[in-house]
């Protein structure tokens, strides 16, 4: 069900826009991770459970941004007849 919805949404977005948005999301993910890593190291250095929770909460959106960026970028490469799906990453 999720794959059908995702492919329908991808088909509505032109390939050039998917590629640009994918690259932008990957750059945003890199910038956020460069900000989040030192911040998380400072929070975990205090050795509190709250700091570890914040680290996990910061890591989840970063991973989702990267996966979305790569999925959009790779969905433009269907020249060989292979259609990329984010379910292939799981």
Phi, psi and omega in degrees: 000313180297321182295322179294316179295316181296317179293325177295317178296318179296324180292334180282340181263128178298153184299318182296319179292320177300318182294315180295315180295322177298316178295318179297318179294323177294319178295318177298319178298320178295315180296318179294321180292326177293331177278321187285329183295309178296323178297317180292325177295323177292321181288322180285335179297337178283350176059051175241155176293330179294322178296319178294324178296318179294322178298316179294318180293332175282329184286325184299309179295328179297315179295319179296321178296315178299312182297321178294317178298315179292323179296318178292321181291317181283341179288346178277350184259072177247029180292328182274003179090002180263126180258118182284140177230143178295342177289344176290338180283340182275000000 
